Amino acid sequence: MIGPIVNSASTLFGGVVGALFGNWLSERLRTELPLTFGVASMAMGVTLIVKMHSLPAVIISLLLGAIIGGIIALETKINHGAGKARVVIDKLIPSKKTSTVSPDEFVEKFVAVLILFCASGTGIFGSMNEGITGDPSLLLSKSVLDFFTATIFAAALGLSVAAIAIPQFIIQMMLFFLGQFLLPLTTPDMVNDFSGCGGIIMLATGFRIAGIKSFPIANLLPALFIVMPISNIWARYIL
């Protein structure tokens, strides 16, 4: 469980560093670094897409996942849950003591960063992927990005960003163990299609982080849970 531990630790330390030394970051750097984060996420996505075994199975999974996510309004529910989590975290570390933005702007930005760290396609896929394959490299790469992202956001929002490491670790740990539970039920081709599906979601995440296109990433997440059964059905009965 190396990935979840390192990833949550990077968010924690990045939040602390940003709150303490964020004033040293120029506004230009705060604007340009997220563009680099977005490109890095796209690059990680592409490296996973090339592992894909069955493109039709992955496309079907993404379409069905998007439909399921849209029907249950997954992105809206995650936004709502993040807002509630922000209230809890704000009680532990009051924003008014550390934040440099207005209360309304704080809520908007904090909810966005909470979703980015706890419910991003990269984090969810990376945690399950480590549980299934034992490879933490995806979450380790994400940890580097999260450290700097937390630093930038904490420069404006204060120490409350560091507290996001707690729900982030809990969520990733649960997904890691879910991946381990699924491992005996998978085949190499199913795992490759799972990687391809996650890579496409990471590619879309990169577009969103860079501000190119705001994909409803959360609504695509159900695809990660149905892609392996669909891949198996496709291999057995269609090809």
C-alpha positions in Angstrom: 0.0 0.0 0.0 2.9 2.3 -0.9 0.9 4.6 -3.3 -1.9 5.7 -0.9 0.6 6.4 1.9 3.0 8.4 -0.3 0.2 10.3 -2.1 -1.6 11.4 1.1 1.7 12.4 2.7 2.6 14.5 -0.3 -0.8 16.3 0.0 -0.2 16.9 3.7 3.3 18.3 3.4 2.4 20.3 0.3 -0.4 21.9 2.2 1.8 22.8 5.1 4.6 24.2 2.8 2.1 26.2 0.9 0.4 27.7 4.0 3.8 28.6 5.5 5.7 29.8 2.4 3.1 30.3 -0.3 3.6 34.1 -0.3 6.9 33.5 -1.9 5.2 32.0 -5.0 4.6 34.5 -7.8 1.2 34.8 -9.4 2.6 33.8 -12.7 3.9 30.6 -11.3 0.6 29.8 -9.7 -1.1 30.2 -13.0 1.4 28.3 -15.2 2.1 25.3 -13.0 -1.5 23.8 -13.3 -0.9 23.8 -17.1 2.1 21.5 -16.6 0.1 19.3 -14.2 -2.6 18.9 -16.9 0.0 17.9 -19.5 1.6 15.4 -17.1 -1.8 13.8 -16.4 -2.4 13.5 -20.2 1.0 11.9 -20.6 0.3 9.3 -17.9 -3.0 8.6 -19.5 -1.5 8.0 -22.9 1.0 5.5 -21.4 -1.9 3.5 -20.1 -4.1 3.7 -23.2 -1.4 1.9 -25.2 -1.9 -1.2 -23.0 -5.5 -1.5 -24.0 -6.5 -4.9 -25.4 -10.1 -4.4 -26.6 -11.0 -0.9 -27.7 -14.7 -1.7 -28.3 -15.1 -3.1 -24.7 -13.5 0.0 -23.3 -15.6 2.4 -25.4 -18.8 0.6 -24.3 -17.7 0.8 -20.7 -17.1 4.5 -20.9 -20.4 5.1 -22.6 -22.3 3.0 -20.0 -20.3 4.6 -17.2 -21.1 8.1 -18.4 -24.8 7.2 -18.6 -24.8 5.7 -15.1 -22.9 8.6 -13.7 -25.3 11.1 -15.4 -28.4 9.3 -14.2 -27.3 9.2 -10.6 -25.8 12.7 -10.9 -22.5 11.4 -9.5 -20.6 14.6 -10.1 -23.3 16.7 -8.3 -23.3 14.3 -5.4 -19.5 14.4 -5.1 -19.7 18.2 -5.1 -22.3 18.2 -2.4 -20.3 15.7 -0.3 -17.1 17.8 -0.7 -19.0 20.8 0.6 -20.0 18.9 3.7 -16.4 17.6 4.2 -15.2 21.2 3.9 -17.4 22.2 6.9 -15.9 19.4 9.0 -12.3 20.2 8.0 -12.9 23.9 8.6 -13.9 23.1 12.2 -10.6 21.4 12.7 -8.5 24.1 11.0 -10.6 27.3 10.7 -10.1 29.0 7.3 -10.4 32.5 8.6 -7.1 32.1 10.4 -5.1 31.0 7.4 -7.0 31.8 4.2 -6.3 34.9 2.1 -9.5 34.7 0.1 -13.1 35.7 0.7 -15.4 33.1 2.4 -17.4 32.5 -0.8 -14.2 32.1 -2.9 -12.8 29.8 -0.2 -15.8 27.5 -0.4 -15.6 27.3 -4.2 -11.9 26.7 -4.4 -11.8 24.3 -1.5 -14.5 22.1 -2.9 -12.7 22.0 -6.2 -9.4 21.0 -4.6 -11.1 18.4 -2.4 -12.6 16.7 -5.4 -9.2 17.0 -7.3 -7.4 15.1 -4.5 -10.0 12.7 -3.3 -12.2 11.9 -6.3 -10.1 12.4 -9.4 -9.9 9.7 -12.0 -6.2 9.4 -11.5 -6.4 8.8 -7.8 -9.3 6.3 -8.0 -7.8 4.4 -10.9 -4.3 4.5 -9.4 -5.4 3.1 -6.1 -7.3 0.2 -7.7 -4.5 -0.4 -10.2 -2.0 -0.8 -7.4 -4.3 -3.2 -5.7 -4.7 -5.3 -8.8 -1.2 -5.1 -10.3 0.9 -4.2 -7.3 2.4 -1.3 -9.3 2.4 2.0 -7.3 4.1 4.1 -10.0 0.9 5.8 -11.0 0.2 7.1 -7.5 3.8 7.9 -7.0 3.8 10.1 -10.1 0.5 11.7 -8.9 2.1 12.3 -5.6 4.7 14.7 -7.2 1.9 16.6 -8.9 -0.2 16.7 -5.7 2.6 18.1 -3.6 2.9 21.1 -5.8 -0.8 21.4 -6.4 -1.4 21.4 -2.6 1.3 24.0 -2.2 -0.3 26.3 -4.7 -3.8 26.0 -3.3 -2.6 26.3 0.3 -0.9 29.6 -0.5 -4.5 31.0 -0.9 -6.6 28.7 1.3 -4.2 28.0 4.2 -3.6 24.9 6.3 -7.1 23.5 5.6 -5.7 22.0 2.4 -3.3 19.9 4.4 -6.2 18.3 6.2 -7.5 16.9 2.8 -4.8 14.2 3.2 -7.0 12.4 5.7 -10.1 11.7 3.5 -7.7 11.1 0.5 -5.9 8.4 2.3 -9.1 6.7 3.5 -10.6 6.6 0.0 -7.5 5.4 -1.7 -6.9 2.7 1.0 -10.5 1.4 0.4 -10.0 1.3 -3.3 -6.6 -0.4 -2.9 -8.2 -3.3 -1.0 -11.1 -3.4 -3.5 -8.5 -3.9 -6.2 -6.8 -6.7 -4.2 -10.2 -8.4 -3.8 -10.8 -8.2 -7.6 -7.3 -9.5 -8.5 -8.2 -13.3 -8.4 -11.2 -12.7 -10.7 -9.2 -11.0 -13.5 -7.2 -12.0 -16.6 -4.3 -10.1 -18.1 -6.6 -8.8 -21.0 -9.1 -7.6 -18.5 -6.4 -5.7 -16.5 -5.1 -4.2 -19.8 -8.6 -2.9 -20.7 -8.9 -1.6 -17.1 -5.7 0.3 -17.7 -6.9 1.6 -21.0 -10.2 2.9 -19.5 -8.3 4.6 -16.7 -5.9 6.1 -19.1 -8.7 7.7 -21.1 -10.2 9.1 -17.9 -6.8 10.5 -16.9 -6.4 12.1 -20.4 -9.8 13.8 -19.8 -8.6 14.8 -16.3 -5.5 16.5 -17.9 -7.7 18.5 -20.2 -9.8 19.7 -17.2 -6.7 20.5 -15.0 -5.2 22.5 -17.9 -8.5 24.4 -18.4 -8.9 23.2 -22.0 -12.2 21.4 -21.5 -14.1 20.8 -18.3 -15.1 17.1 -18.7 -17.5 15.7 -16.1 -14.8 13.3 -14.9 -16.8 12.1 -11.9 -19.6 10.9 -14.1 -17.1 8.6 -16.0 -15.9 6.8 -12.9 -18.5 4.0 -13.0 -16.7 2.9 -16.1 -13.8 1.7 -14.0 -16.1 -0.7 -12.1 -17.7 -2.2 -15.2 -14.9 -2.3 -17.7 -13.4 -5.7 -16.6 -16.7 -7.6 -16.7 -17.5 -6.1 -20.1 -14.0 -6.9 -21.3 -14.5 -10.5 -20.2 -17.9 -10.8 -21.9 -16.5 -9.3 -25.1 -13.6 -11.8 -25.2 -15.8 -14.8 -24.4 -18.9 -14.2 -26.6 -18.0 -11.7 -29.3 -14.4 -12.2 -30.2 
